[in-house]
Amino acid sequence: MYNNPGQQRELARPYRKSLLIALLLITFSSGLLFAWINLGRGNVVVAAAELIMAAYSVVLYFNIRRTQRLELWAFAYLIPFFSVMMVALASPRSTMNVFVWVLLIPMVSHLLLGRIKGLVLTVIYMSIAAGLFFWRFGDDPEAMQPVILANIGVLTLCLTAFSHVYEITREQSERRLVKLAHSDVLTGLPNRAHLQSRFEYEQARHQRLNNPMSLVLLDLDYFKKVNDRHGHEAGDKALQHVARLLKQRLRKTDLAARLGGEEFCLLLPDTDGDQALLVAEKIRQQLAASPLTFGEHSITLTLSGGIACFGEQEGMELNALTRCADKKLYSAKSAGRNRIALAL
Ligand SMILES: Nc1nc2c(ncn2[C@@H]2O[C@H](COP(=O)(O)OP(=O)(O)OP(=O)(O)O)[C@@H](O)[C@H]2O)c(=O)[nH]1
């Protein structure tokens, strides 16, 4: 599942990229506009910094469209952008109005860098901006009025807090959505999409370490009869019963997924065919020995299974392995059900 920060960053990539591109276009046009205004006012240092920033944003624009390392480029944009802002704040020729730009810092930092790095950058540049404000206007009684300081302080704090809380809730809902998209609603087991991404991870690990890996397909026997005799609710309970058993029996490093209907798949890393057969047999026996209680009924469930081993012979891709395991599952069904087939 997408739980680590790297994967979380991957999810945020598309919207951060669009945002960064929009910011670059704004920086380019506003850089030109303000350079022209500042040149007119004789504020040459600030005008030069703004022109450089406008030119730099064109360079970034072309790099960002192709890059895979968005966060690095976001830093490459934000640090010069905020630094030029600080130059403008420090310039004796600029008025107090220019400090309104500081309010952009928390929003832009959080949106482009996420909650932790965004907060760090916000605190650094807000502290510099506060220092510059007191340095420039500390002896101006008009600017130092408590009501003005309170307005600026509270507004800045609010914007920082809102941006931070927004990022936290955005990350949480993103995680929830990904979890939903990767799990089966009825049983809570991972679904086919999750199996595919986990398989790709295990496939890469196998190529590096050459460890064995097995895939087991399990299918409940005569499941239609359970639905027909006891109703769909009993069928659903039976599927949840099997899912619970799989979760209990397997190692943390194994994966049990529901592929759909009454079919389940186990991905067993570091496990060869014989070991997989032992695991599947234990599950089969335990299921047969622990009937589902539904109302006053006790419903005995059995399953059949087929095992495929990762390798050139049976398959190196998920589809090929599944096809191979499916053939063996079919032979287990034909041989009378309630059994696991390792060979055809
Ligand atoms: N209750 C419930 N039933 C489901 C669900 N998904 C699939 N089924 C039912 O599972 C049954 C599968 O029937 P079959 O494919 O004939 O398989 P079977 O009866 O187990 O027979 P064999 O696999 O040959 O042993 C169908 O009746 C489906 O409606 C589900 O989510 N809940």
The ligand as a Tripos MOL2 file, in Angstrom:
@<TRIPOS>MOLECULE
LIG
   32    34     1     0     0
SMALL
NO_CHARGES

@<TRIPOS>ATOM
      1 N1        -22.4840  -13.9630   -1.4710 N.pl3     1 LIG1
      2 C1        -21.6300  -13.6850   -2.4490 C.ar      1 LIG1
      3 N2        -21.5760  -14.5220   -3.5040 N.ar      1 LIG1
      4 C2        -20.7250  -14.2610   -4.5000 C.ar      1 LIG1
      5 C3        -19.8790  -13.1340   -4.4720 C.ar      1 LIG1
      6 N3        -19.1250  -13.1720   -5.6050 N.ar      1 LIG1
      7 C4        -19.4800  -14.2560   -6.3120 C.ar      1 LIG1
      8 N4        -20.4540  -14.9300   -5.6500 N.ar      1 LIG1
      9 C5        -21.1570  -16.1570   -6.0600 C.3       1 LIG1
     10 O1        -20.2380  -17.2340   -6.1060 O.3       1 LIG1
     11 C6        -20.8200  -18.2750   -6.9070 C.3       1 LIG1
     12 C7        -19.7430  -18.9080   -7.7070 C.3       1 LIG1
     13 O2        -20.2980  -19.9980   -8.3870 O.3       1 LIG1
     14 P1        -19.4550  -20.9760   -9.3090 P.3       1 LIG1
     15 O3        -18.5190  -20.1540  -10.1430 O.co2     1 LIG1
     16 O4        -20.4100  -21.8790  -10.0060 O.co2     1 LIG1
     17 O5        -18.5320  -21.7790   -8.3350 O.3       1 LIG1
     18 P2        -18.8630  -22.8650   -7.2380 P.3       1 LIG1
     19 O6        -20.3330  -22.9690   -6.9640 O.co2     1 LIG1
     20 O7        -18.0120  -22.5290   -6.0360 O.co2     1 LIG1
     21 O8        -18.3850  -24.1750   -7.9220 O.3       1 LIG1
     22 P3        -16.8820  -24.7260   -8.0490 P.3       1 LIG1
     23 O9        -15.9560  -23.5220   -8.0090 O.co2     1 LIG1
     24 O10       -16.8450  -25.4350   -9.3410 O.co2     1 LIG1
     25 O11       -16.6640  -25.6250   -6.8670 O.co2     1 LIG1
     26 C8        -21.9160  -17.5990   -7.7400 C.3       1 LIG1
     27 O12       -23.1660  -18.0340   -7.2550 O.3       1 LIG1
     28 C9        -21.7360  -16.1190   -7.4410 C.3       1 LIG1
     29 O13       -22.9570  -15.4190   -7.4520 O.3       1 LIG1
     30 C10       -19.9640  -12.2570   -3.3400 C.ar      1 LIG1
     31 O14       -19.2670  -11.2540   -3.2110 O.2       1 LIG1
     32 N5        -20.8480  -12.5730   -2.3550 N.ar      1 LIG1
@<TRIPOS>BOND
     1     1     2 1
     2     2     3 ar
     3     2    32 ar
     4     3     4 ar
     5     4     5 ar
     6     4     8 ar
     7     5     6 ar
     8     5    30 ar
     9     6     7 ar
    10     7     8 ar
    11     8     9 1
    12     9    10 1
    13     9    28 1
    14    10    11 1
    15    11    12 1
    16    11    26 1
    17    12    13 1
    18    13    14 1
    19    14    15 2
    20    14    16 1
    21    14    17 1
    22    17    18 1
    23    18    19 2
    24    18    20 1
    25    18    21 1
    26    21    22 1
    27    22    23 2
    28    22    24 1
    29    22    25 1
    30    26    27 1
    31    26    28 1
    32    28    29 1
    33    30    31 2
    34    30    32 ar
@<TRIPOS>SUBSTRUCTURE
     1 LIG1         1 GROUP 0 **** ****
